[in-house]
Amino acid sequence: MQFTGGLRYGPNAYLGCNVTWPFAKLTAESGFLSVTDTCFKRAYSFEKNQIKRLSKYWGLFISPGIRIEHTVDNYPSFIVFWTFSQNNVKSGLIEMGYAFG
């Protein structure tokens, strides 16, 4: 399953790179999740066991997103996939076997 949206990644919520819709993709399979910044050509891929937590995230101006907390040392510690369909993305990920905290 794949969703189109935006992406923010960096050391925290305030510092880092932000790309808006439609310049990011979230792709999910049963054991694999990835987010891709199609503007700057960055991709972050996670095996299911590398994801500590998925959660709904609200940014500035009430922007809805899905935060990915992970254990990959060389990836940015803050990653949020922005989406206009937060509940649909959450439901799709739950159907794929991903838990939300």
WOLIN-V983366 format. One record per residue. RES is the residue in three letters. OMEGA is omega in whole degrees, 0 to 359 (* if undefined). D_FIRST is the distance of its C-alpha to the first C-alpha in whole Angstrom. Layout:
[[RES:OMEGA:D_FIRST] [RES:OMEGA:D_FIRST]]
This chain:
[[MET:182:0] [GLN:178:4] [PHE:176:7] [THR:180:11] [GLY:176:13] [GLY:183:16] [LEU:171:17] [ARG:179:20] [TYR:181:21] [GLY:182:25] [PRO:177:28] [ASN:184:27] [ALA:186:26] [TYR:181:29] [LEU:177:29] [GLY:184:27] [CYS:177:25] [ASN:173:23] [VAL:184:21] [THR:175:20] [TRP:8:17] [PRO:189:16] [PHE:175:17] [ALA:178:14] [LYS:169:10] [LEU:180:8] [THR:181:6] [ALA:169:5] [GLU:186:7] [SER:181:10] [GLY:190:12] [PHE:178:11] [LEU:177:10] [SER:172:11] [VAL:184:12] [THR:173:14] [ASP:185:17] [THR:179:17] [CYS:182:21] [PHE:175:22] [LYS:175:20] [ARG:178:19] [ALA:178:16] [TYR:183:16] [SER:184:14] [PHE:165:15] [GLU:185:15] [LYS:182:15] [ASN:177:19] [GLN:180:19] [ILE:179:18] [LYS:186:21] [ARG:168:19] [LEU:180:16] [SER:173:18] [LYS:181:18] [TYR:178:20] [TRP:181:23] [GLY:179:24] [LEU:181:27] [PHE:177:28] [ILE:178:25] [SER:181:22] [PRO:179:19] [GLY:176:17] [ILE:179:15] [ARG:178:18] [ILE:174:17] [GLU:191:20] [HIS:182:20] [THR:182:23] [VAL:187:23] [ASP:186:26] [ASN:174:26] [TYR:175:23] [PRO:181:24] [SER:181:24] [PHE:178:23] [ILE:176:19] [VAL:173:18] [PHE:180:15] [TRP:180:16] [THR:173:14] [PHE:184:16] [SER:185:14] [GLN:181:14] [ASN:178:15] [ASN:178:11] [VAL:179:10] [LYS:180:12] [SER:179:12] [GLY:179:8] [LEU:177:9] [ILE:177:12] [GLU:179:10] [MET:177:9] [GLY:178:12] [TYR:181:13] [ALA:176:16] [PHE:180:17] [GLY:*:21]]
